[in-house]
Structure formats: structure tokens, C-alpha cells
Amino acid sequence: MTITGLAAGLSVLGAGLGIGRIGGSAMEAIARQPEAASKIQTAMIISAALIEGVAFFGVATALM
């Protein structure tokens, strides 16, 4: 049972780090080029959603 908890935790940890890095990079990119903010924000939201999907799949797989 602990291995499944560890796998689920690592999946969530990886997703959190990935989304945090995307957010930080997006804010930096918007600060450098404010006129491209809408395109950067759209790409950031799509990337975050894909990472969330993979993390959910990882947690669901680990708990099965």
C-alpha cells in the first residue's frame, strides 16, 4: 500500500513542479513582451491542462 501512495505522491509532486515552472516562465515571458500576453496565456493554460491530465492518469493508475 505504501508503494501506491508513493507513486501517487510523486505523480502529484511532478505535476506541481511542472505547472509551477510553466507559470513562472509565462510570467517572465509576459514581462518581457506584454503585447504577446494573450498568446502566452493560452499556451500556458493548455500546457497546464495537459499536465493535470497526465498527473490524474498517474494517480489513478497508481491507486488501482
N, C-alpha and C positions, 0 to 999 in steps of 0.2 A: 504494500500500500504506500510506503514512503517513496518508492521509485516513481509511482504515478504522480504523487504530489510534487516531487522534484521536477519531473518533466513538465507538468503544467505550470509550475512556477517559473521555470526557465523560459518557457514559451511567452508568458506574460512579461517577464523581465526584458526579453529581447524585443518584444513589440514596443514596450515603453521607451526603451533606449532609441529604437528606430524612429518612432514618432517624435520624440524629443529632438533628435538630430535634424529631422525634416523641418520641424518648426523653427529651430534656431537658424538653420540655413536659409529658410524662406524669409525670415525677418531681416537677416543680413542682406539678402538679395533685394528686398523691397527698399531697405535703407539706401542701397547703392543706386537703385534705379526705380524711383517711385512711379514712373509712368507705366511700368510693366506689372504693377501690383495685382491687377485682376487676373492676369495670366499665371503669375506665380502662385496666387492663392488657389486658383482652380487646380493646378498641378499638385499643390500641396495636399489639398483635400482628397483628391483621387488617390494619391500615394498613401495617405494615412488610412483611407478606407480599405485599400488592398492589404496593407499590413495588418489591420484589425481582422480582416477575413482570414488571413493565414494564421494569426495568433489564435483565433477562435477555433479553427480547424485543429491546431496543435493541442489546445486544451481539451477539446472534445475527444481527440484520438487518445490522448494520454489517460483520460478518465474512463475510457471504455475497456 
